[in-house]
Amino acid sequence: MADRMKSHVIERVKVIRDWENKNNFKEAKDLPLFKLYKNYYLPESIVKTSNTVLSFGVGGNVGFEKELAFDNKEIKIQMYDPTPRSISLIRAIIRSSSYKKVGERNDSPENEQAIKQLTFHPIAYAQTVGEQAFYYDPTTEEDDRVERALQSFSLVKRENHYKHVLVKTKNLRAIMAELDLDSLDIVKADIEGLWYEFANEILDNKIDCKCVALELELNFEEEQKVEPALAKAQIICDKFRDNNYDVVINRRRDKLMLEMLFIRNDAYES
């Protein structure tokens, strides 16, 4: 579904378009090796040959993760999200997401197989291991029960996001150690404002990873200015390029965000 651009973000979205064009990024839909998995494009050859996926911030739909499982019956997908609504509904979310991709019934053998390949963890990504406040905006909720809140929570406290629940947090290195992994195939992260820290953990620690699908929210700076956020995005894109990654736009969005793909150049060959 196409974005509906809100009037108050039009000028800032123009700044984002100018930044994308300045960098001459390619868009995944125009590349022949890429296949659409729900909302993210990935090189099909990487999906077919991968064993491990880590997905952070799954929210209320795991269609991306399910469609990877449909395409590769051997792939194992670890999903992380401590949002109360996701935790309370995760079984239904997993069962119902993208089942029509393989049939009209969510109890089809293909859907049952995909479900077995998914494991859910009620944990947030953070730079440190421990417990942290997970903030949300209570003024947008009609119901006081936090497990019914439809919005995205964040470890970043903002003006209207002042109420919180406590959640367990882990960084990427701790999670890899728990899973006994020394490398990663595919990583997806939609983690509400922590994309800069997440990308830098991969790059600064030289974590061996074939493909990173990353949502870069650009509305977390003061007064939601996109220029300082784009400066950080430039740093991340340049660092991935310097580390032998191809940088691709997943989809151009008419929102204060970027969807970016970072694919290690030698991963195409495998």
C-alpha angles and dihedrals in degrees: 000000000000120000119254104224112224115225095237093059099046096101093044092049088054088056089052091050090050090051092050092049093047089057092047091223118181119231118235095229089064095053118092097215095057128093127192115245104187100296102348131072118216134171103269092218091059092050092049093052100039127107105183135045126179114195122187123194103016095170116179100335132052096182092127092053094044093050091052087054091048089055097044118033092191099053118110118210124200113196126197129194130132096189106135094229092050091050094048094047103030097116092053091042092054094046097046102039114108095337090140087066088079103022147332095267125070090212093062116131091248092054092046090051092050091050090057090057094058126082122185127210122187091219133119126222113245137152091252135046115241139060127317142173113268108205133211139167109257093188091072095055125090092190124061092212105103093204088068096054109123097195130097115264123212141194086224113089114221137177098278096021099080105124116083151178123214116248138178115255135199136174125230096259092053092049092049090050091051091050092044092238125150094180140021133221106195128008125184122185131182098164107152107247102345098091093109093055092042094052092045091052089057094045102039093047093042092232108190105240131156100202137009123193106194133180111211111201109205099189100078098087124093111296086359091279111175098202096076090043091051089050088058090045089053091053091051095046092048092049092051090049090050088053094056099265127139111228116216135171109239095199131340106243128202090218136082092277146077130223108208136180124205113193122182107237096228091051091074089062094054 
